[in-house]
Amino acid sequence: MTAQNPDAEALRRLLSGRATCRAYQPRQVPEDVIRSIVDVARGTASWCNTQPWGLTITSGESTEKFRTALMEQVRQHPGLESDFPFPDEYKGVYLDRRRKAGFQLYEVLGIARGDKERREAQSFENFRLFGAPHVAIVTVPQELGTYGAVDAGGFVCSFLLSAQAHGVATTPQAALAMQSRFIRRYFGMLEDRRVICGISFGYADTAHPVNGYRTERAGVDDILKLV
Ligand SMILES: Cc1cc2nc3c(=O)[nH]c(=O)nc-3n(C[C@H](O)[C@H](O)[C@H](O)COP(=O)(O)O)c2cc1C
């Protein structure tokens, strides 16, 4: 399918050029670039234009301190403490897609299916922020409920694409929402803020094999019903 105009092509290029980054260079993203990423992403639509998303972004020493504290927290309290319920179960096509993406990840890292130790170590990388020099914590106020979370999801997508357009790689991470209470306390956030996810970001380590695979998407006819 060929789009007929340059804007659609540019958007397609950004969407298909983006991939979740799981290894970073230590190099910091300049503050003016971070501000520009957010400036573009703030154009996201929201119900009643409430713009309920809040962003806390770390850099330099504040990332290092948070990374250390988060890893320690997870070692001590590895359980799930998310503000939004995690999926009960993956079934059918959702389970298939989840498995496929997981197998691709382990394959590229040379982790055997039965190697629980290395799988767990790779999963723990989430809390090391995959070595990223920055993390953005995305929150919404509790009282806006599910649609507040929907609005924030739109903002997350805009942030990923805006970062991509600025040459900055990203990792959306629900894993960080597993530690919502800790994150609220750590950053001194108001009690009514609900953690949607984290987005680690920075410049991709393109030589690392983990950044060398791409996930697939269902075709238009698999998701669209024209009636
Ligand atoms: C809301 C959200 C939460 C995610 N949480 C995690 C996570 O905790 N850890 C992780 O490694 N990837 C996470 N991902 C990345 C997905 O696994 C990834 O987007 C998906 O497999 C498609 O691959 P792609 O981003 O490379 O296109 C998350 C993505 C989204 C949108």
The ligand as a Gaussian input file, in Angstrom:
#p B3LYP/6-31G(d) Opt

LIG

0 1
 C        2.967000       0.505000      27.080000
 C        4.184000      -0.323000      26.739000
 C        4.857000      -0.988000      27.737000
 C        6.001000      -1.733000      27.446000
 N        6.715000      -2.316000      28.469000
 C        7.898000      -2.900000      28.198000
 C        8.729000      -3.343000      29.264000
 O        8.391000      -3.230000      30.435000
 N        9.932000      -3.892000      28.950000
 C       10.349000      -4.025000      27.632000
 O       11.464000      -4.512000      27.418000
 N        9.574000      -3.611000      26.610000
 C        8.374000      -3.038000      26.849000
 N        7.600000      -2.551000      25.833000
 C        8.075000      -2.692000      24.439000
 C        7.257000      -3.725000      23.662000
 O        7.674000      -5.011000      24.017000
 C        7.465000      -3.446000      22.169000
 O        6.930000      -2.186000      21.864000
 C        6.789000      -4.493000      21.279000
 O        7.358000      -5.765000      21.462000
 C        6.899000      -4.102000      19.805000
 O        8.269000      -3.962000      19.444000
 P        8.881000      -2.589000      18.933000
 O        8.626000      -1.537000      19.956000
 O       10.369000      -2.861000      18.789000
 O        8.225000      -2.230000      17.646000
 C        6.443000      -1.844000      26.097000
 C        5.727000      -1.191000      25.090000
 C        4.618000      -0.442000      25.393000
 C        3.894000       0.289000      24.290000

